[in-house]
């Protein structure tokens, strides 16, 4: 009996010690750093993470940020993702953080993300490795952007997707309901697979990659628990399968010798700077960037235009004017894209209101003093882009979709508009996403009128998605493009 009692007592002492360690590790940073911004830490270990990640409409701040900004100001401390955190909803501090990458701050995504993306992913690598990969990405984007073959591929795929909506009947006035998010994903994936790997949508390997990629995407935004059958485990396995498929394509391309497809992969194969593993990761990064962000952007544009008849009419007139200068079968060109000025206003406003990327993860490399704030070394730092995009002092009627606000404004990234991030980690493919959205919209507005079916809205989880897949009622305007 004495031995049993001693074991129980020992277990209780150990449990109390663990609890004390947990509490101290949670609150000790507060005692050691009394000059950090005001805020709260919440519960030990979890902190305020669950409240921060609570779903909300992506064109709103959500209850967590609204509550904390009203109580503590636009810069506050919290305990998120198991670490002390400074949350910035301030445009000046956000800009300061992004511009001081690798000097004062460093990319710091949660460790489970690395398990899915891989250690060579441009999204997680640091320092010179990131600079090298990003320079290659910029070179590829520059060589691809606005070249006739790229624009032609976009338009062919857009025509294929839009044409499939007519169904068996092309009678004017026939209404059909489609899940638009799914259609936008088909379009974006077909474009990026063609540009990166030279694959057409009808090839069997394309369907195989898409199936694995969908599992990969689901796990990327799931609870990071590696147990067989969980979305996270399936995502890690899907990445391995995609890697094997891409490696097989690389070997086939090498064996083909002189056979060139003028795609990203040809450029990658000609580079001696990257290992094969880095080349595979680069392909995955390209698929990820060209698929999710682009398809969400197109869905956002359709969602907001579906609720604004006036803006839709202005967009339609712009594209009718462009089409009137071209032959019936003539494709769009780079000069046509430059004429899509109001379309660009709509795209920018959809990005501002929709907030596809709500925030990014950074870490302070040293103690940083910014104005009256102290950001302690080692603390996580979250620049929240949506809080700047929806700030009424920076954007009048911030909750309203008003593309006209962009007339005469700079179309580039600024302190108050960072939909694709900023600094050395600014998304290299941001302009390609806009081109694809504009070309797809061209054929959509000239062929169909549409109406949002129900009350689906973009929700931040914090990743953004339409809960019902954005069902829309579409009605053909004419029998052909």
N, C-alpha and C positions, 0 to 999 in steps of 0.2 A: 504493500500500500504506500509505503514511504517513497519507493522508486517512482510509482505512478504519479504521486503528488508532486514530486520534484520535476518530472517531465512536463506536467501541465504548467507548473510555475515557470519553468524555463521557456516554454512556448509562449506564455503570456508576456514574459520579459522581452523576448525577441520581437513579438508583435508590437508591443509598445515602443520598442526602439525603432522599428521600421516606420511606425506612424509618426514618431517624433522627428525622424530623419526626413520623412516626406513633408511634414509641416514646415520644418526649418528650411529645407531646400526651396520650398515654395515662397516663404516670406522673407528669408534672409536677404535676397536681392533688394528688397524694399528698405531694409535697415542699412545696408551698405551703400545705397545710392539715394540719399534723401532729396537730391536736387532734380530727380527725373520729373517729367510732367505728371500732373494729377491723374488719378484713375483708380481702378480696382483690379484685384487679382482673382477674385472668385474662389472656387474650390481648389484644394491641393491637387496636383497632377493635371486634372482636366482644365482647371482655370475657368475661363469663360468661352472656351472653344465652341461648345455646342450652341450657345446663344449667338456667337458670331456667325456660325454656319447655318443658322436657321433660315429656311427658304423664304424668299420674298420676291415681289415683282422687281425685275431687273432695272426698271426705270424709276425705282425708288431706292432710298438708302437702306431700308430695313429698320426694324425696331432697335436693334443693338446699336448701330451707328447714330441713329437719331437720338437715342437716350444718352449715350456717352458724350456726344458732341454738345448736347444741351447742358450736361452736368459738368464736364471737364474742359470743354473747348475742342478745337479742331485737331489738336495733337494731345494724345493721352496714352497712359500706360495700361497694359492688360497682361494677361497670362494666356497665350494662345499656342496651340500645337505643342504643348508640354514645355514651353519656355517663356521667360519674361519677354515682353514685346512692347515696342513703341508703335502705335498706330497713327499714321499721318493722313489727315483729310485736308491738308493745307497744300495749295498748289506750289508755293515757293519751296517748302520743305521736300515735297515729292520731286520737284525738279532738281534740287540739290542732291538728293539721294541717287537719282538716276544718272546724273552727270558725274558722280564721284565713284562709279563702279571700279572696283579693284584698288582704289586708293583709300577710301574711308569705309566703303560698304562692299559686300560680296553676295552674289547669288547664293541662296540658302534654302532650297526646297526640301521638304520633309524626306527623310531617308527612304521610305517606301516608294516614293516616286522614282528614285534612282533604280530600284529593283525592276521596274517595268520599262523605263526608257532605256536603261543600259548605261554603263559607266562612260561610254564615249559620246553620249547624246550632247548636241550643242546646247540643249536647254539646261544641262546640269554641270558641264565641264567649266573649268575656271581658268583665269589668267591667259597665258599664251596659247593654250589649247583652244580656248573659246575664240580668241582673236583669229587664229588660223582657220578654224572652221567657218567663222562668220565671213571672213574675207572671201573664201571660196563660194559661200552662198551668195554674196553680193555679186561676184563675178558671173555666176550662173544666171542670176536674176537679170543683170544688165544685158547679158548676151541673149536672153530669151524675150525680155519685155518688148512688146510692140513689133516683133519680127513677124512678117506675113504668115509664116507657117504656124506660129503659135496662135495668132489671132484667128486664122482659118480653122484650126482645131477647136478652139473655143466655140466658134459659131456653128460648126457642124454638130458638135455635141449638144449645144443649146437647141438647135433645130430638131434634133432627134428626140430630145426630152419633151419639148413643147409639142412637137408633132404627135407624140404618142397619146396626148390628152384628148385628141379629137375622137379617139375610139373608132368604132366601125362606121359611125355616122358623122358626117361633116356638115350637117344641117345647121345653119345659123339659128341661134336661139335655144339649142339643146344644152341643158345644164348638167354638169357632172361635178362630183365631189372628189377631191384628191387630198391626200395627206402631204401638204406642200414640203414640210421638212425632209421627208423621205426623198422627194423628187429633187430637192436642192442638194441633198447628199449624193444622189446618183450622179448629178451633173458635176459637182466639185470633185468627186472621186475619179470620175472618168477623165476629167481634164488633167488632174495631177498625175495619175498613173500613165497617161499618154506622154506627158512632158518629162517625167522622171525616168520611166522604164520603157517608153516606146510601145506600150501595150494598148490595144484597142478594147473597148468595152465588151465586145462579143467573144474575146479569147477566153478559154476555160481558166487559164492561170489568173486572169483578172478577177473572176468570180471567186476563186480560191483565196486570193489576197484580201478581197473585200470581206469575206466571211471571217477570216482571222482578224482583220483590222477592226471589225465591229466588236469582237470579243476583247481586243486590246483596248478600245476606247471605253468600254463599260468598266473594265478593271481599273483604268486610269483614274476614274472618279469614284471608286468604291472604297469601302473600309479595308485598310491594308492588312488583311489576315491571310497568311499563306497556309491554307488548309485545302486539300483537294476538293474541288467542286465549288469553291467560293469564286466570285467574279475576279478577285485579285489574283488568285492562283491561275485561273483560266487566262487572264491577261498575260501573265509571265510566260505561260506555255504558248499562247498565241504569238507572242513576240519571237519566241524561239523558232516557231514554224515559219513566220514571215522572214526571219533571218536566213533560214535554210533555203527558202524559195528565192530570195534575192541573191544569195550566193550562187545558186544554180543558174540564175539568169546571167550573173556576172561571168561565170565559167563558159556558158554558151556564147556570150558576146566575145570573150577572149578567143575562143576556138574558131569563131567565125572570121577572125582576122580583119579583113578589109571591109566587112559589112558594117556600115555606119548608119545610125538612125537619127543623128543630130539631136539627141536628147541629153538630159542631165547625166545619164549613166555613161555616155561616151566621154564626156568631160571628166567625170570621176575616174574612169579607167585610164585616162591619159595623165592623171596626176600621180606623181611619185611621192607627194607629201603625206598621203594618208595610207594607213594600213587597211586591209580588207575589212576588219571589224569596224573601223571608223567610216568606211564607205557604206557599209550596211546601215550603221546608225544614222548616217547622213540621209540615206534614202528614207528611213523611217521618220526622221524629223521633217523631211520634205512632205511626205504623205500626211503627217499629222497637221502641219501648218497649212497645207493646201486644201485639206479636207474639212476639218471642223470649223475653223475660223471663217472660211469662205462660204460654206453652206449656211452657217448661222447668220452671216452678214446678209446674204440674199434673202433668207427667211425674214429677217428684221425689216428689210426694205419693203417686202411684200406686205408684212403685217402693218407697218405704219402707213403705207400708201393706201392700204385697204380701208383705213379709217380716216383718210383725208382726200375726199373727192377733188378738191381744188388742186392739191399738189399732184395728184395722179393725172389730172387733165393737163397741167403744165408739162409734166414729164412726157406724156403722150404726144403733145404738140411738138416738143423738141425732137422726138424720135421720128415723127411723121415728116418733119422738115428734112432730117438727115436722109431718110429713105427716099424722099422725093427727088434727090439728086443722084440716085444710083439706079442702075439697071435692075430688072426683076430678079435675076440670079446673081447679082454682084454682091460680094461679101464686103463687110465693114473693114475699114483700114485705120491706121493710127491717126490720120487726120480727122476721121469721123469721131473717134474717141475724144479728141481734143474739143470737139464741138458740143459734147455732152455736159455742158456747164451746170444746168439745173439738176441733172442726174447726179453730178458730184456733190451738189448741195444736199440732196436727199440722202446719199450714201453717208456723208459726214454726220448728218443729223441722226440717222439711224444708229450710227456708231456711238454718238454722244448719248442718245436716249436709251439705247439697248444695253450698253455696257457689257459687251461680250467678254472682255477681260476686266474683272472687278478690281483686282489687286495683284501684286507680285511679292515674292518672298525675298528679303534681303537680310543680311546680318552685319552688325557694326564690327569692323576689324580693330577698332581702337575706341577709346572714349572720344566722342564727338560733341562739341559744343556748337549749337546752332541757335543764334539769338539767345533767348533765355532758357533754352532747353539743353539738358544733358542727356545724351544717348550713350549708355554704358557699353563698353567693349563686350562683345559676345552676345548682346541682346538681339533678338529678332526685330526687324523693322519692316512694317507693312505699309507701303505707299498705296493708298486707296484711290484709284482713278475715278471710280463712279462718284465719289463724294465731291470731286472737283467738277466733273461733268454736270452734276445736278445742283451745283451751288448757285442760288438765285442772284448772288452778288456778282457773279462772273458771267452768268448766262441769264438774261432776262426771260421771265416765264419759263424757268428751267424745266418744269414738268411737261411743257407743251412741245409737241413735234412741230417745229417751224424751220423748214429748210431755208427760208428767205434770210435767216440770220447769218448765213454764210456768204451772202452776196457782198462782194468787195473784200471779203476776209481772206487771210492767208489760208491756203489749203493744206499746208504742212503741219507737222507736229509743233505744238506750242505748249507753254506751261499749263494752260487751261484745257488742252485737248490732247490726250495721250491714249487713244484707243489701241495702239499697237506698242505701248511701252515707250521707252526713250533711252537716250544715252547709247553706250556701246552695245546694248542688248535690244535696240529698236528692231522690231521684226523686219527681216530683209525682204520678205515677200508681200509686204503690205500693199504695194502698188498693183501687184498681180491680182490680188484679191479684189481690188476695186475695178480693174479691167474686166474680170470675169463677171462680176455683179452687173456692171453696166451693159455688157454685151447680152447677158441673159435677159435683163430687163427690157432691152430693145425688142426682142422677139416676143416677150410676154405681153407688153402693152400694145403691140401692133396686132396681136392675134386673139387676145382674150380680154374680157372684163371679168372681175372676180369680186367676191364678197366673203368676208370671214364667216365661217360656219360655226356659230356658237360664241363662247366668250373665252377663247384660249388666249393666254398672255405669256410673255417670256418671263420665266422664273429663274432666279439666281440660287444655286444650291451649294457652293458659290459658282460653279460652272453654270452656264445658261442653257436652258432648253424650254421648248414649248411642251407643256404637259400632255397635250392631245396630239402633238405632231403638226399643229397648225392646219386643221382641215379648212379648205376653201371651196366655195362653189364657183366653178368657172363656166363661162359661156363664150363659145367661139364668136369672134367678130367677122371672120372670113374663113374661107376654106383652105387657104394656104398662105405661107409667109410671103 
